[in-house]
Amino acid sequence: MEQLTRSRRVLYANGHLGFSILDNVYGAYLLFFLIPPDELGMPQLVDNRPLLLGITMVGLINIFGRVVDSLADPLVAWWSDNARYRLGRRRFFLLTGAIPFALSAVFLFTPPDAGISTLNAVYIAGMLGLFFFFYTYYMAPNLALIPELSRTVGERISITVTQAAFTIAGAGVVLLGFPLLWGTLQAGGVETGRAFRLTVVVLAAISGVSMLLSGLAVDEKRFVRGGSAQVGLVESVKRTLVNRYFIVYMAGTILYWFGFNMIRAVIAYYPIVLLGMGPDFQSILMATLFGTAVLVFLLLPKLTRRFTHKQLMLAGMLSFSVLMSFTAVIRSFGSFALPAALIQMGLLGFPIAILLVVPNAAVADLSELDGRKTGQNREAMFFGTQGLFMKVNYGLALAITAGLLGFFGRDAGNPLGVELVGPVGSAFVLAGFFLFLRYPQQKILDELETLRATDEPPGNTD
């Protein structure tokens, strides 16, 4: 098979720009949109009083959307692994899923009622399920291409670093650009809520184009080894869930993401509630974080030659846990709170850069190892199973965050809920650190090296 050219590799990785835009619009702004701080003047759209076991309606909506969607992960992964479309078993999903994914994000922010209502809660829950179905439909096949397009550890890291760069760029578009565009529209006379929704539409349009271009870049007949897995759904899921290397990897990594999702869910509250600043100060905080992350991306190819994936993940988890905990005390710094927040965000760039690069490279190794051992190319099932855990993770993280805000407050006059998100998330990440100590990185690399030495492609080659 042909080697993917540099320009095509960049174009393929560019799909993560669009995905990241949609993911961050959801992760950073849905909670903020549904239950905004009182200082903003936007209406609350869903009741957030504690209900079942302290879980709020917003929490239940997120759990429902994630659980319903989690059923799609193994189905889409199996579908892609066994597909025989003329466009390709991965490319077909990228080209047909990009626009529906972008549109579902727009629908998520257009509830039918202008105030708190049961209809809004039902609508948001349904749209969240739709959003995450297309999330899986697009991303599981997209990620499955990583081990299929790369031949060496260097190529694999090159792809995942490029994807991570686009991911952080997408996060930057949202976390820096969203408040700026939103503010610009309001300054032009557009009502606050309408300006918010128009901003979502603009970002969704950019993401749709980005994801389509990614699919156009990959001609699987020219660049991809292997073919249809030819294995049943239940058997494929079972084989993935009994892969002990994969389970140890997931146990630690999922808690790393859990903490990240909690802190991301309150980032729009951070400048308003904890720092006494306007929403636009979020852009400065995020520029600081992303600046550091970009520097780490530039260093990662060298770091991965000196340190293993396991060592980098452990360093990222430990530093992230420590830095998150400072959210609880940032207000106590008084006049030094603003520079302290900037220092915190700058240092967070390191663990976030690790989180965006290393996990996908690790799953690519695990799926390749499985394919070489079994002769069946089930890359999408590994990424799809990771997606299943991730989506339940997202739902629970937002449910806990919404619960903290509902119980302890989300406004400048009652900020404890926002403050507690940091140390609570930190505890989850620290637990992930101890679990990840058991990840057998060197054993996996040794087995892969032995199998690669045979110079045989994994699996069949339809």
Beta strands, then each sheet from edge to edge (+ up, - down):
end
